């Protein structure tokens, strides 16, 4: 595959909350022409399960997840900056 045939890397990624149909359409119309990828949030629910054995010790020291960005709560989307290129 030549460089001309390869799709350009997106300049950023916007993840839209499931169900925000109007927001998704508006973001795609506004940003896809500029090389921004707009996708739906694919998460279904919490994947972590409580330990089956009540005597087991939780090995995680803390939750690694940060605070939820205001744009997710108020606007139903988040913007993820592009990854640095490997070249």
PyMOL Python script that loads the backbone (N, CA, C, O; Angstrom):
from pymol import cmd

cmd.read_pdbstr("""\
ATOM      1  N   UNK A   1       0.850  -1.163   0.000  1.00  0.00           N
ATOM      2  CA  UNK A   1       0.000   0.000   0.000  1.00  0.00           C
ATOM      3  C   UNK A   1       0.901   1.234   0.000  1.00  0.00           C
ATOM      4  O   UNK A   1       1.811   1.340   0.823  1.00  0.00           O
ATOM      5  N   UNK A   2       0.655   2.147  -0.903  1.00  0.00           N
ATOM      6  CA  UNK A   2       1.458   3.354  -0.979  1.00  0.00           C
ATOM      7  C   UNK A   2       0.927   4.400  -0.002  1.00  0.00           C
ATOM      8  O   UNK A   2      -0.172   4.265   0.535  1.00  0.00           O
ATOM      9  N   UNK A   3       1.719   5.433   0.216  1.00  0.00           N
ATOM     10  CA  UNK A   3       1.285   6.500   1.120  1.00  0.00           C
ATOM     11  C   UNK A   3       0.026   7.190   0.616  1.00  0.00           C
ATOM     12  O   UNK A   3      -0.797   7.633   1.417  1.00  0.00           O
ATOM     13  N   UNK A   4      -0.134   7.285  -0.681  1.00  0.00           N
ATOM     14  CA  UNK A   4      -1.316   7.929  -1.245  1.00  0.00           C
ATOM     15  C   UNK A   4      -2.575   7.110  -1.004  1.00  0.00           C
ATOM     16  O   UNK A   4      -3.661   7.676  -0.875  1.00  0.00           O
ATOM     17  N   UNK A   5      -2.451   5.776  -0.941  1.00  0.00           N
ATOM     18  CA  UNK A   5      -3.613   4.910  -0.721  1.00  0.00           C
ATOM     19  C   UNK A   5      -3.988   4.801   0.745  1.00  0.00           C
ATOM     20  O   UNK A   5      -5.134   4.488   1.068  1.00  0.00           O
ATOM     21  N   UNK A   6      -3.053   5.050   1.624  1.00  0.00           N
ATOM     22  CA  UNK A   6      -3.292   4.904   3.060  1.00  0.00           C
ATOM     23  C   UNK A   6      -4.125   6.079   3.564  1.00  0.00           C
ATOM     24  O   UNK A   6      -3.877   7.226   3.190  1.00  0.00           O
ATOM     25  N   UNK A   7      -5.105   5.796   4.407  1.00  0.00           N
ATOM     26  CA  UNK A   7      -5.935   6.853   4.982  1.00  0.00           C
ATOM     27  C   UNK A   7      -5.098   7.687   5.940  1.00  0.00           C
ATOM     28  O   UNK A   7      -4.273   7.142   6.672  1.00  0.00           O
ATOM     29  N   UNK A   8      -5.300   8.998   5.946  1.00  0.00           N
ATOM     30  CA  UNK A   8      -4.519   9.839   6.852  1.00  0.00           C
ATOM     31  C   UNK A   8      -4.890   9.551   8.307  1.00  0.00           C
ATOM     32  O   UNK A   8      -6.024   9.184   8.614  1.00  0.00           O
ATOM     33  N   UNK A   9      -3.920   9.723   9.182  1.00  0.00           N
ATOM     34  CA  UNK A   9      -4.178   9.544  10.610  1.00  0.00           C
ATOM     35  C   UNK A   9      -5.115  10.640  11.085  1.00  0.00           C
ATOM     36  O   UNK A   9      -4.949  11.793  10.686  1.00  0.00           O
ATOM     37  N   UNK A  10      -6.098  10.320  11.929  1.00  0.00           N
ATOM     38  CA  UNK A  10      -6.981  11.367  12.437  1.00  0.00           C
ATOM     39  C   UNK A  10      -6.192  12.346  13.304  1.00  0.00           C
ATOM     40  O   UNK A  10      -5.252  11.960  13.999  1.00  0.00           O
ATOM     41  N   UNK A  11      -6.584  13.607  13.255  1.00  0.00           N
ATOM     42  CA  UNK A  11      -5.901  14.626  14.057  1.00  0.00           C
ATOM     43  C   UNK A  11      -6.352  14.590  15.509  1.00  0.00           C
ATOM     44  O   UNK A  11      -5.643  15.086  16.385  1.00  0.00           O
ATOM     45  N   UNK A  12      -7.499  14.023  15.775  1.00  0.00           N
ATOM     46  CA  UNK A  12      -8.022  13.863  17.131  1.00  0.00           C
ATOM     47  C   UNK A  12      -9.166  12.857  17.061  1.00  0.00           C
ATOM     48  O   UNK A  12      -9.568  12.426  15.980  1.00  0.00           O
ATOM     49  N   UNK A  13      -9.677  12.496  18.218  1.00  0.00           N
ATOM     50  CA  UNK A  13     -10.782  11.550  18.315  1.00  0.00           C
ATOM     51  C   UNK A  13     -11.838  12.144  19.228  1.00  0.00           C
ATOM     52  O   UNK A  13     -11.519  12.616  20.320  1.00  0.00           O
ATOM     53  N   UNK A  14     -13.078  12.128  18.799  1.00  0.00           N
ATOM     54  CA  UNK A  14     -14.192  12.565  19.644  1.00  0.00           C
ATOM     55  C   UNK A  14     -15.051  11.343  19.920  1.00  0.00           C
ATOM     56  O   UNK A  14     -15.507  10.672  18.993  1.00  0.00           O
ATOM     57  N   UNK A  15     -15.270  11.055  21.197  1.00  0.00           N
ATOM     58  CA  UNK A  15     -16.095   9.927  21.621  1.00  0.00           C
ATOM     59  C   UNK A  15     -17.406  10.494  22.135  1.00  0.00           C
ATOM     60  O   UNK A  15     -17.423  11.327  23.041  1.00  0.00           O
ATOM     61  N   UNK A  16     -18.519  10.030  21.541  1.00  0.00           N
ATOM     62  CA  UNK A  16     -19.843  10.558  21.864  1.00  0.00           C
ATOM     63  C   UNK A  16     -20.614   9.528  22.679  1.00  0.00           C
ATOM     64  O   UNK A  16     -20.588   8.334  22.381  1.00  0.00           O
ATOM     65  N   UNK A  17     -21.294  10.007  23.704  1.00  0.00           N
ATOM     66  CA  UNK A  17     -22.104   9.150  24.570  1.00  0.00           C
ATOM     67  C   UNK A  17     -23.226   8.502  23.758  1.00  0.00           C
ATOM     68  O   UNK A  17     -23.863   9.159  22.935  1.00  0.00           O
ATOM     69  N   UNK A  18     -23.459   7.222  23.994  1.00  0.00           N
ATOM     70  CA  UNK A  18     -24.514   6.486  23.295  1.00  0.00           C
ATOM     71  C   UNK A  18     -25.858   7.165  23.552  1.00  0.00           C
ATOM     72  O   UNK A  18     -26.188   7.515  24.685  1.00  0.00           O
ATOM     73  N   UNK A  19     -26.616   7.341  22.489  1.00  0.00           N
ATOM     74  CA  UNK A  19     -27.933   7.950  22.600  1.00  0.00           C
ATOM     75  C   UNK A  19     -27.964   9.422  22.235  1.00  0.00           C
ATOM     76  O   UNK A  19     -29.041   9.975  22.011  1.00  0.00           O
ATOM     77  N   UNK A  20     -26.803  10.074  22.171  1.00  0.00           N
ATOM     78  CA  UNK A  20     -26.747  11.492  21.820  1.00  0.00           C
ATOM     79  C   UNK A  20     -26.677  11.612  20.294  1.00  0.00           C
ATOM     80  O   UNK A  20     -25.669  12.045  19.736  1.00  0.00           O
ATOM     81  N   UNK A  21     -27.758  11.222  19.643  1.00  0.00           N
ATOM     82  CA  UNK A  21     -27.793  11.116  18.183  1.00  0.00           C
ATOM     83  C   UNK A  21     -27.583  12.468  17.509  1.00  0.00           C
ATOM     84  O   UNK A  21     -26.789  12.571  16.574  1.00  0.00           O
ATOM     85  N   UNK A  22     -28.275  13.496  17.964  1.00  0.00           N
ATOM     86  CA  UNK A  22     -28.131  14.818  17.363  1.00  0.00           C
ATOM     87  C   UNK A  22     -26.714  15.354  17.545  1.00  0.00           C
ATOM     88  O   UNK A  22     -26.151  15.952  16.628  1.00  0.00           O
ATOM     89  N   UNK A  23     -26.139  15.141  18.726  1.00  0.00           N
ATOM     90  CA  UNK A  23     -24.771  15.605  19.002  1.00  0.00           C
ATOM     91  C   UNK A  23     -23.780  14.879  18.087  1.00  0.00           C
ATOM     92  O   UNK A  23     -22.863  15.493  17.543  1.00  0.00           O
ATOM     93  N   UNK A  24     -23.972  13.570  17.925  1.00  0.00           N
ATOM     94  CA  UNK A  24     -23.094  12.782  17.058  1.00  0.00           C
ATOM     95  C   UNK A  24     -23.120  13.322  15.626  1.00  0.00           C
ATOM     96  O   UNK A  24     -22.072  13.530  15.014  1.00  0.00           O
ATOM     97  N   UNK A  25     -24.316  13.546  15.102  1.00  0.00           N
ATOM     98  CA  UNK A  25     -24.453  14.059  13.740  1.00  0.00           C
ATOM     99  C   UNK A  25     -23.824  15.428  13.567  1.00  0.00           C
ATOM    100  O   UNK A  25     -23.160  15.691  12.565  1.00  0.00           O
ATOM    101  N   UNK A  26     -24.031  16.292  14.534  1.00  0.00           N
ATOM    102  CA  UNK A  26     -23.469  17.643  14.450  1.00  0.00           C
ATOM    103  C   UNK A  26     -21.946  17.615  14.512  1.00  0.00           C
ATOM    104  O   UNK A  26     -21.282  18.334  13.766  1.00  0.00           O
ATOM    105  N   UNK A  27     -21.390  16.792  15.394  1.00  0.00           N
ATOM    106  CA  UNK A  27     -19.931  16.700  15.510  1.00  0.00           C
ATOM    107  C   UNK A  27     -19.313  16.107  14.245  1.00  0.00           C
ATOM    108  O   UNK A  27     -18.267  16.569  13.787  1.00  0.00           O
ATOM    109  N   UNK A  28     -19.957  15.088  13.683  1.00  0.00           N
ATOM    110  CA  UNK A  28     -19.439  14.496  12.438  1.00  0.00           C
ATOM    111  C   UNK A  28     -19.459  15.528  11.316  1.00  0.00           C
ATOM    112  O   UNK A  28     -18.483  15.658  10.577  1.00  0.00           O
ATOM    113  N   UNK A  29     -20.548  16.252  11.184  1.00  0.00           N
ATOM    114  CA  UNK A  29     -20.655  17.247  10.120  1.00  0.00           C
ATOM    115  C   UNK A  29     -19.609  18.352  10.282  1.00  0.00           C
ATOM    116  O   UNK A  29     -19.072  18.857   9.296  1.00  0.00           O
ATOM    117  N   UNK A  30     -19.330  18.715  11.513  1.00  0.00           N
ATOM    118  CA  UNK A  30     -18.413  19.821  11.762  1.00  0.00           C
ATOM    119  C   UNK A  30     -16.941  19.420  11.685  1.00  0.00           C
ATOM    120  O   UNK A  30     -16.121  20.203  11.205  1.00  0.00           O
ATOM    121  N   UNK A  31     -16.586  18.213  12.148  1.00  0.00           N
ATOM    122  CA  UNK A  31     -15.177  17.895  12.335  1.00  0.00           C
ATOM    123  C   UNK A  31     -14.590  16.829  11.425  1.00  0.00           C
ATOM    124  O   UNK A  31     -13.372  16.800  11.248  1.00  0.00           O
ATOM    125  N   UNK A  32     -15.388  15.960  10.847  1.00  0.00           N
ATOM    126  CA  UNK A  32     -14.840  14.915   9.981  1.00  0.00           C
ATOM    127  C   UNK A  32     -14.093  15.517   8.782  1.00  0.00           C
ATOM    128  O   UNK A  32     -13.038  14.999   8.416  1.00  0.00           O
ATOM    129  N   UNK A  33     -14.598  16.586   8.158  1.00  0.00           N
ATOM    130  CA  UNK A  33     -13.829  17.169   7.054  1.00  0.00           C
ATOM    131  C   UNK A  33     -12.443  17.671   7.475  1.00  0.00           C
ATOM    132  O   UNK A  33     -11.557  17.794   6.629  1.00  0.00           O
ATOM    133  N   UNK A  34     -12.244  17.958   8.743  1.00  0.00           N
ATOM    134  CA  UNK A  34     -10.951  18.433   9.243  1.00  0.00           C
ATOM    135  C   UNK A  34     -10.044  17.303   9.688  1.00  0.00           C
ATOM    136  O   UNK A  34      -8.962  17.554  10.219  1.00  0.00           O
ATOM    137  N   UNK A  35     -10.467  16.055   9.481  1.00  0.00           N
ATOM    138  CA  UNK A  35      -9.623  14.917   9.832  1.00  0.00           C
ATOM    139  C   UNK A  35      -9.815  14.401  11.241  1.00  0.00           C
ATOM    140  O   UNK A  35      -8.993  13.624  11.727  1.00  0.00           O
ATOM    141  N   UNK A  36     -10.885  14.814  11.912  1.00  0.00           N
ATOM    142  CA  UNK A  36     -11.171  14.335  13.261  1.00  0.00           C
ATOM    143  C   UNK A  36     -12.100  13.133  13.157  1.00  0.00           C
ATOM    144  O   UNK A  36     -13.089  13.171  12.425  1.00  0.00           O
ATOM    145  N   UNK A  37     -11.784  12.067  13.887  1.00  0.00           N
ATOM    146  CA  UNK A  37     -12.618  10.870  13.892  1.00  0.00           C
ATOM    147  C   UNK A  37     -13.667  11.006  14.995  1.00  0.00           C
ATOM    148  O   UNK A  37     -13.329  11.321  16.136  1.00  0.00           O
ATOM    149  N   UNK A  38     -14.930  10.770  14.663  1.00  0.00           N
ATOM    150  CA  UNK A  38     -16.031  10.852  15.629  1.00  0.00           C
ATOM    151  C   UNK A  38     -16.625   9.452  15.750  1.00  0.00           C
ATOM    152  O   UNK A  38     -17.059   8.870  14.756  1.00  0.00           O
ATOM    153  N   UNK A  39     -16.644   8.907  16.984  1.00  0.00           N
ATOM    154  CA  UNK A  39     -17.127   7.539  17.209  1.00  0.00           C
ATOM    155  C   UNK A  39     -18.067   7.501  18.403  1.00  0.00           C
ATOM    156  O   UNK A  39     -18.065   8.402  19.243  1.00  0.00           O
ATOM    157  N   UNK A  40     -18.867   6.447  18.464  1.00  0.00           N
ATOM    158  CA  UNK A  40     -19.746   6.207  19.608  1.00  0.00           C
ATOM    159  C   UNK A  40     -18.948   5.575  20.749  1.00  0.00           C
ATOM    160  O   UNK A  40     -17.982   4.850  20.511  1.00  0.00           O
ATOM    161  N   UNK A  41     -19.351   5.850  21.970  1.00  0.00           N
ATOM    162  CA  UNK A  41     -18.806   5.166  23.143  1.00  0.00           C
ATOM    163  C   UNK A  41     -19.321   3.738  23.096  1.00  0.00           C
ATOM    164  O   UNK A  41     -20.529   3.521  23.004  1.00  0.00           O
ATOM    165  N   UNK A  42     -18.427   2.763  23.157  1.00  0.00           N
ATOM    166  CA  UNK A  42     -18.827   1.355  23.028  1.00  0.00           C
ATOM    167  C   UNK A  42     -19.018   0.666  24.362  1.00  0.00           C
ATOM    168  O   UNK A  42     -19.443  -0.489  24.402  1.00  0.00           O
ATOM    169  N   UNK A  43     -18.716   1.343  25.449  1.00  0.00           N
ATOM    170  CA  UNK A  43     -18.825   0.678  26.750  1.00  0.00           C
ATOM    171  C   UNK A  43     -20.277   0.339  27.067  1.00  0.00           C
ATOM    172  O   UNK A  43     -21.184   1.131  26.812  1.00  0.00           O
ATOM    173  N   UNK A  44     -20.476  -0.828  27.617  1.00  0.00           N
ATOM    174  CA  UNK A  44     -21.814  -1.288  27.949  1.00  0.00           C
ATOM    175  C   UNK A  44     -22.087  -1.110  29.436  1.00  0.00           C
ATOM    176  O   UNK A  44     -23.193  -0.731  29.823  1.00  0.00           O
ATOM    177  N   UNK A  45     -21.117  -1.371  30.247  1.00  0.00           N
ATOM    178  CA  UNK A  45     -21.287  -1.258  31.690  1.00  0.00           C
ATOM    179  C   UNK A  45     -19.961  -1.484  32.381  1.00  0.00           C
ATOM    180  O   UNK A  45     -18.921  -1.568  31.727  1.00  0.00           O
ATOM    181  N   UNK A  46     -19.990  -1.579  33.667  1.00  0.00           N
ATOM    182  CA  UNK A  46     -18.790  -1.821  34.457  1.00  0.00           C
ATOM    183  C   UNK A  46     -18.321  -3.242  34.216  1.00  0.00           C
ATOM    184  O   UNK A  46     -19.100  -4.183  34.367  1.00  0.00           O
ATOM    185  N   UNK A  47     -17.070  -3.414  33.847  1.00  0.00           N
ATOM    186  CA  UNK A  47     -16.542  -4.750  33.583  1.00  0.00           C
ATOM    187  C   UNK A  47     -15.969  -5.404  34.828  1.00  0.00           C
ATOM    188  O   UNK A  47     -15.877  -6.629  34.901  1.00  0.00           O
ATOM    189  N   UNK A  48     -15.588  -4.610  35.790  1.00  0.00           N
ATOM    190  CA  UNK A  48     -14.995  -5.177  36.997  1.00  0.00           C
ATOM    191  C   UNK A  48     -16.059  -5.910  37.803  1.00  0.00           C
ATOM    192  O   UNK A  48     -17.185  -5.437  37.959  1.00  0.00           O
ATOM    193  N   UNK A  49     -15.681  -7.056  38.302  1.00  0.00           N
ATOM    194  CA  UNK A  49     -16.575  -7.862  39.116  1.00  0.00           C
ATOM    195  C   UNK A  49     -16.021  -7.950  40.528  1.00  0.00           C
ATOM    196  O   UNK A  49     -14.803  -7.996  40.705  1.00  0.00           O
ATOM    197  N   UNK A  50     -16.873  -7.974  41.525  1.00  0.00           N
ATOM    198  CA  UNK A  50     -16.362  -8.164  42.884  1.00  0.00           C
ATOM    199  C   UNK A  50     -15.743  -9.550  43.007  1.00  0.00           C
ATOM    200  O   UNK A  50     -16.161 -10.475  42.310  1.00  0.00           O
ATOM    201  N   UNK A  51     -14.758  -9.707  43.877  1.00  0.00           N
ATOM    202  CA  UNK A  51     -14.126 -11.022  44.022  1.00  0.00           C
ATOM    203  C   UNK A  51     -15.134 -12.077  44.467  1.00  0.00           C
ATOM    204  O   UNK A  51     -16.017 -11.805  45.280  1.00  0.00           O
ATOM    205  N   UNK A  52     -14.987 -13.287  43.921  1.00  0.00           N
ATOM    206  CA  UNK A  52     -15.892 -14.381  44.264  1.00  0.00           C
ATOM    207  C   UNK A  52     -15.676 -14.840  45.704  1.00  0.00           C
ATOM    208  O   UNK A  52     -16.621 -15.220  46.396  1.00  0.00           O
ATOM    209  N   UNK A  53     -14.429 -14.798  46.140  1.00  0.00           N
ATOM    210  CA  UNK A  53     -14.091 -15.211  47.493  1.00  0.00           C
ATOM    211  C   UNK A  53     -14.122 -13.992  48.413  1.00  0.00           C
ATOM    212  O   UNK A  53     -13.328 -13.071  48.225  1.00  0.00           O
ATOM    213  N   UNK A  54     -15.023 -13.961  49.406  1.00  0.00           N
ATOM    214  CA  UNK A  54     -15.112 -12.796  50.282  1.00  0.00           C
ATOM    215  C   UNK A  54     -13.847 -12.564  51.111  1.00  0.00           C
ATOM    216  O   UNK A  54     -13.658 -11.470  51.643  1.00  0.00           O
ATOM    217  N   UNK A  55     -12.992 -13.555  51.228  1.00  0.00           N
ATOM    218  CA  UNK A  55     -11.767 -13.404  52.008  1.00  0.00           C
ATOM    219  C   UNK A  55     -10.598 -12.896  51.158  1.00  0.00           C
ATOM    220  O   UNK A  55      -9.523 -12.620  51.691  1.00  0.00           O
ATOM    221  N   UNK A  56     -10.797 -12.770  49.841  1.00  0.00           N
ATOM    222  CA  UNK A  56      -9.700 -12.317  48.984  1.00  0.00           C
ATOM    223  C   UNK A  56      -9.431 -10.833  49.222  1.00  0.00           C
ATOM    224  O   UNK A  56     -10.315 -10.069  49.611  1.00  0.00           O
ATOM    225  N   UNK A  57      -8.196 -10.461  48.977  1.00  0.00           N
ATOM    226  CA  UNK A  57      -7.768  -9.093  49.218  1.00  0.00           C
ATOM    227  C   UNK A  57      -7.763  -8.343  47.891  1.00  0.00           C
ATOM    228  O   UNK A  57      -7.294  -8.859  46.876  1.00  0.00           O
ATOM    229  N   UNK A  58      -8.283  -7.135  47.909  1.00  0.00           N
ATOM    230  CA  UNK A  58      -8.245  -6.291  46.715  1.00  0.00           C
ATOM    231  C   UNK A  58      -6.807  -5.868  46.480  1.00  0.00           C
ATOM    232  O   UNK A  58      -6.187  -5.256  47.350  1.00  0.00           O
ATOM    233  N   UNK A  59      -6.271  -6.189  45.307  1.00  0.00           N
ATOM    234  CA  UNK A  59      -4.864  -5.894  45.017  1.00  0.00           C
ATOM    235  C   UNK A  59      -4.662  -4.495  44.464  1.00  0.00           C
ATOM    236  O   UNK A  59      -3.553  -3.965  44.519  1.00  0.00           O
ATOM    237  N   UNK A  60      -5.696  -3.898  43.942  1.00  0.00           N
ATOM    238  CA  UNK A  60      -5.540  -2.540  43.414  1.00  0.00           C
ATOM    239  C   UNK A  60      -5.373  -1.566  44.570  1.00  0.00           C
ATOM    240  O   UNK A  60      -6.117  -1.612  45.549  1.00  0.00           O
ATOM    241  N   UNK A  61      -4.399  -0.696  44.444  1.00  0.00           N
ATOM    242  CA  UNK A  61      -4.164   0.293  45.497  1.00  0.00           C
ATOM    243  C   UNK A  61      -5.165   1.430  45.417  1.00  0.00           C
ATOM    244  O   UNK A  61      -5.606   1.967  46.433  1.00  0.00           O
ATOM    245  N   UNK A  62      -5.516   1.786  44.185  1.00  0.00           N
ATOM    246  CA  UNK A  62      -6.492   2.861  43.981  1.00  0.00           C
ATOM    247  C   UNK A  62      -7.102   2.696  42.599  1.00  0.00           C
ATOM    248  O   UNK A  62      -6.596   1.943  41.767  1.00  0.00           O
ATOM    249  N   UNK A  63      -8.164   3.389  42.374  1.00  0.00           N
ATOM    250  CA  UNK A  63      -8.785   3.369  41.055  1.00  0.00           C
ATOM    251  C   UNK A  63      -7.961   4.256  40.140  1.00  0.00           C
ATOM    252  O   UNK A  63      -7.678   5.403  40.484  1.00  0.00           O
ATOM    253  N   UNK A  64      -7.571   3.745  38.984  1.00  0.00           N
ATOM    254  CA  UNK A  64      -6.727   4.500  38.058  1.00  0.00           C
ATOM    255  C   UNK A  64      -7.516   5.494  37.227  1.00  0.00           C
ATOM    256  O   UNK A  64      -6.933   6.368  36.586  1.00  0.00           O
ATOM    257  N   UNK A  65      -8.799   5.376  37.230  1.00  0.00           N
ATOM    258  CA  UNK A  65      -9.605   6.287  36.437  1.00  0.00           C
ATOM    259  C   UNK A  65      -9.620   7.660  37.080  1.00  0.00           C
ATOM    260  O   UNK A  65      -9.715   7.793  38.301  1.00  0.00           O
ATOM    261  N   UNK A  66      -9.525   8.665  36.250  1.00  0.00           N
ATOM    262  CA  UNK A  66      -9.564  10.039  36.746  1.00  0.00           C
ATOM    263  C   UNK A  66     -10.996  10.531  36.840  1.00  0.00           C
ATOM    264  O   UNK A  66     -11.946   9.765  36.677  1.00  0.00           O
ATOM    265  N   UNK A  67     -11.131  11.813  37.106  1.00  0.00           N
ATOM    266  CA  UNK A  67     -12.461  12.399  37.169  1.00  0.00           C
ATOM    267  C   UNK A  67     -13.035  12.480  35.758  1.00  0.00           C
ATOM    268  O   UNK A  67     -12.296  12.596  34.780  1.00  0.00           O
ATOM    269  N   UNK A  68     -14.324  12.419  35.669  1.00  0.00           N
ATOM    270  CA  UNK A  68     -15.011  12.487  34.385  1.00  0.00           C
ATOM    271  C   UNK A  68     -14.943  13.938  33.892  1.00  0.00           C
ATOM    272  O   UNK A  68     -15.289  14.853  34.639  1.00  0.00           O
ATOM    273  N   UNK A  69     -14.504  14.162  32.644  1.00  0.00           N
ATOM    274  CA  UNK A  69     -14.438  15.531  32.134  1.00  0.00           C
ATOM    275  C   UNK A  69     -15.821  16.173  32.074  1.00  0.00           C
ATOM    276  O   UNK A  69     -16.824  15.488  31.877  1.00  0.00           O
ATOM    277  N   UNK A  70     -15.864  17.472  32.244  1.00  0.00           N
ATOM    278  CA  UNK A  70     -17.140  18.195  32.221  1.00  0.00           C
ATOM    279  C   UNK A  70     -17.838  18.046  30.877  1.00  0.00           C
ATOM    280  O   UNK A  70     -19.068  18.016  30.821  1.00  0.00           O
ATOM    281  N   UNK A  71     -17.072  17.953  29.793  1.00  0.00           N
ATOM    282  CA  UNK A  71     -17.711  17.827  28.479  1.00  0.00           C
ATOM    283  C   UNK A  71     -18.498  16.524  28.359  1.00  0.00           C
ATOM    284  O   UNK A  71     -19.489  16.467  27.631  1.00  0.00           O
ATOM    285  N   UNK A  72     -18.068  15.479  29.064  1.00  0.00           N
ATOM    286  CA  UNK A  72     -18.799  14.207  29.020  1.00  0.00           C
ATOM    287  C   UNK A  72     -20.132  14.349  29.739  1.00  0.00           C
ATOM    288  O   UNK A  72     -21.160  13.870  29.262  1.00  0.00           O
ATOM    289  N   UNK A  73     -20.105  15.003  30.874  1.00  0.00           N
ATOM    290  CA  UNK A  73     -21.316  15.161  31.679  1.00  0.00           C
ATOM    291  C   UNK A  73     -22.286  16.158  31.056  1.00  0.00           C
ATOM    292  O   UNK A  73     -23.488  15.901  30.994  1.00  0.00           O
ATOM    293  N   UNK A  74     -21.774  17.284  30.599  1.00  0.00           N
ATOM    294  CA  UNK A  74     -22.637  18.360  30.110  1.00  0.00           C
ATOM    295  C   UNK A  74     -22.954  18.275  28.619  1.00  0.00           C
ATOM    296  O   UNK A  74     -24.059  18.618  28.197  1.00  0.00           O
ATOM    297  N   UNK A  75     -21.993  17.822  27.827  1.00  0.00           N
ATOM    298  CA  UNK A  75     -22.145  17.876  26.384  1.00  0.00           C
ATOM    299  C   UNK A  75     -22.218  16.515  25.701  1.00  0.00           C
ATOM    300  O   UNK A  75     -22.402  16.450  24.486  1.00  0.00           O
ATOM    301  N   UNK A  76     -22.078  15.443  26.448  1.00  0.00           N
ATOM    302  CA  UNK A  76     -22.187  14.073  25.940  1.00  0.00           C
ATOM    303  C   UNK A  76     -21.049  13.655  25.011  1.00  0.00           C
ATOM    304  O   UNK A  76     -21.237  12.766  24.181  1.00  0.00           O
ATOM    305  N   UNK A  77     -19.869  14.277  25.131  1.00  0.00           N
ATOM    306  CA  UNK A  77     -18.721  13.824  24.356  1.00  0.00           C
ATOM    307  C   UNK A  77     -17.426  14.225  25.050  1.00  0.00           C
ATOM    308  O   UNK A  77     -17.405  15.105  25.910  1.00  0.00           O
ATOM    309  N   UNK A  78     -16.341  13.552  24.650  1.00  0.00           N
ATOM    310  CA  UNK A  78     -15.000  13.931  25.082  1.00  0.00           C
ATOM    311  C   UNK A  78     -14.094  13.970  23.862  1.00  0.00           C
ATOM    312  O   UNK A  78     -14.328  13.271  22.876  1.00  0.00           O
ATOM    313  N   UNK A  79     -13.066  14.788  23.942  1.00  0.00           N
ATOM    314  CA  UNK A  79     -12.078  14.902  22.861  1.00  0.00           C
ATOM    315  C   UNK A  79     -10.794  14.236  23.353  1.00  0.00           C
ATOM    316  O   UNK A  79     -10.268  14.574  24.414  1.00  0.00           O
ATOM    317  N   UNK A  80     -10.305  13.286  22.563  1.00  0.00           N
ATOM    318  CA  UNK A  80      -9.072  12.589  22.885  1.00  0.00           C
ATOM    319  C   UNK A  80      -7.996  13.100  21.946  1.00  0.00           C
ATOM    320  O   UNK A  80      -8.162  13.004  20.730  1.00  0.00           O
ATOM    321  N   UNK A  81      -6.890  13.643  22.465  1.00  0.00           N
ATOM    322  CA  UNK A  81      -5.835  14.143  21.568  1.00  0.00           C
ATOM    323  C   UNK A  81      -5.183  12.991  20.815  1.00  0.00           C
ATOM    324  O   UNK A  81      -5.243  11.843  21.257  1.00  0.00           O
ATOM    325  N   UNK A  82      -4.566  13.292  19.689  1.00  0.00           N
ATOM    326  CA  UNK A  82      -3.926  12.225  18.912  1.00  0.00           C
ATOM    327  C   UNK A  82      -2.723  11.657  19.630  1.00  0.00           C
ATOM    328  O   UNK A  82      -2.077  12.340  20.424  1.00  0.00           O
ATOM    329  N   UNK A  83      -2.429  10.400  19.345  1.00  0.00           N
ATOM    330  CA  UNK A  83      -1.223   9.760  19.900  1.00  0.00           C
ATOM    331  C   UNK A  83      -0.018  10.281  19.137  1.00  0.00           C
ATOM    332  O   UNK A  83      -0.113  10.597  17.951  1.00  0.00           O
ATOM    333  N   UNK A  84       1.107  10.370  19.816  1.00  0.00           N
ATOM    334  CA  UNK A  84       2.306  10.777  19.082  1.00  0.00           C
ATOM    335  C   UNK A  84       2.655   9.732  18.034  1.00  0.00           C
ATOM    336  O   UNK A  84       2.512   8.534  18.280  1.00  0.00           O
ATOM    337  N   UNK A  85       3.103  10.168  16.890  1.00  0.00           N
ATOM    338  CA  UNK A  85       3.437   9.213  15.827  1.00  0.00           C
ATOM    339  C   UNK A  85       4.681   8.426  16.190  1.00  0.00           C
ATOM    340  O   UNK A  85       5.574   8.927  16.873  1.00  0.00           O
ATOM    341  N   UNK A  86       4.726   7.180  15.722  1.00  0.00           N
ATOM    342  CA  UNK A  86       5.836   6.282  16.044  1.00  0.00           C
ATOM    343  C   UNK A  86       7.049   6.537  15.169  1.00  0.00           C
ATOM    344  O   UNK A  86       8.113   5.972  15.420  1.00  0.00           O
ATOM    345  N   UNK A  87       6.917   7.370  14.150  1.00  0.00           N
ATOM    346  CA  UNK A  87       8.052   7.602  13.256  1.00  0.00           C
ATOM    347  C   UNK A  87       9.027   8.625  13.775  1.00  0.00           C
ATOM    348  O   UNK A  87      10.027   8.913  13.118  1.00  0.00           O
TER     349      UNK A  87
END
""", "prot")
cmd.dss("prot")
cmd.show_as("cartoon", "prot")
cmd.util.cbc("prot")
cmd.orient("prot")
